[in-house]
Amino acid sequence: SEYHLYTLKRPTTLKNDHEKQISLFSVNTVPIEKELVYDSVRGEKVWIMLTLENSNETGLGRPLPAGIVRVYKTDYAGELQFLGEDRIEHTPQGKELKIATGSAFDFTVTRNQTNYQRVSDNVERISSEIEINNSKSETQNVTVVEHLYDDWKILESSDPYEKKDAFTIEFKVAIPANSMKTISYTAERRF
């Protein structure tokens, strides 16, 4: 059958009618890439996203079962500090893994539809504005993800963007320390 069997490295006892939470395995260091992401479908927060490769080179390199992944970092005193946790799907060896460890405290986001125009029975133009405030004392890079539906095209945009797939665009912006960045665009949608 198509399944994986995960073996515990040590014996454990489970009493009748009890539950027990057991760590399947632990990896001390895994190289990660941290990215700050605002995704309009996830609410008005900037999320901390960690990306890692499930490969032998990173110290993982094994099928990972669906469940909770907890992320810790060593502080200045050598103690482990909990950064966050996320639920992952079954992840085969060799696949990239994205973990959201929580929202970034020093950011606020406001997203507004600034204009709507019905051009014809099956065409509309929608203008949107995303305002991100960075309260940190240094410039921060943020990826802004927007989702567009049906047959669409961007008519104008304040910033360059990349089309990721048929329904998603991404803006990569640098937000200066203690300041705000506004991204605006107008999309035409045919349905």
Residue, then its C-alpha position, 0 to 999 in steps of 0.5 A: s500500500e502507499y503509506h510510510l511507517y514511522t518508528l520511534k527511536r525509544p520505547t514508550t508506554l501508553k496507558n489504557d484510555h490515555e493520550k500521549q504526545i511524543s516527539l517523532f524526531s528532532v533536528n538540531t540545525v536546519p538552514i532556513e530562509k525567512e520571508l515576511v509575507y502579506d497575503s490578502v486571503r490570510g487577513e491583515k497581518v504580515w506573516i513570518m514564513l520559514t522555507l526549508e528543503n527536506s533534503n539530506e543536505t539540510g539534515l532532514g531528508r526523510p518523509l515527514p508525516a502530517g502534523i505539527v512542526r515546532v520551531y526553536k532558536t538558540d538565544y544569546a545565553g544558549e537557551l532554546q526559545f520557542l519561535g512558533e509552530d505550524r501544521i504541515e501536510h505529508t511532505p516527501q523527501g526532496k520537497e520544499l517546506k513552508i512553515a508560518t511561525g506567526s505574524a510579525f508584531d511590528f507591521t500593520v496592514t490596511r487593504n482597501q478597494t479604492n475604485y470599482q467600475r462595471v465596464s460591461d456585462n462581463v467586464e469590471r475594473i477594480s482598483s486596490e490599495i495595500e498600505i503596510n506600516n513598518s515600525k521596526s528600526e530597519t528596512q524590511n523586505v515584504t512579499v505582498v501576495e494578491h489573488l485575481y480570478d477569472d480572465w484578468k490583466i493589470l492595467e496599472s500598478s505602482d510597483p513591479y509585480e511577478k505573475k506566479d500562476a493564473f490567479t496570483i501576483e506578488f509584489k516584492v517591496a522594501i519598506p524603510a524603517n519606521s515608515m509606510k509603503t503603499i502599493s496600488y494597482t488596477a485590474e480588469r476582470r472578464f467573466 
